[in-house]
Amino acid sequence: MSKQAKLLRIYTDEAAYLGDRKVFEVVARRARDAGMAGATVLQALVGFGRSAQVHRRHILEDDRSLVVEIVDEEARLREFVTTLADIPGIGLVTLEAVEIIGGEAAIVAQATS
């Protein structure tokens, strides 16, 4: 038994802030508050975007690229993205199909179907 879902990826970096909070923390908190099925923040060893600025760990500061991954239904994810318009420091945002084939999320999803 499997369930179709979508994976939202939000690219940012450790040095991006909204007020006194890091952008990735704000996004993850909002995802939790919105009741998303799940979210994970991943840290890259090295990364760059359109600006070609290389993000990596420095001796005195962290400026690595980060990806916030959120899994849920497409409509909920698209609605969630609109709530992030006030957050600076978000780079690319992507959405792709995933198939949930196991784990807690699959059990919960099948129980509510």
Secondary structure, DSSP 4 states (H G I P E B T S, - for coil): --EEEEEEEEEEETT-EETTEEHHHHHHHHHHHTT-SEEEEEE-SEE--TT---EEB-SS-B--EEEEEEEE-HHHHHHHHHTTTT-TT---EEEEEEEE-SSHHHHHHHHT-
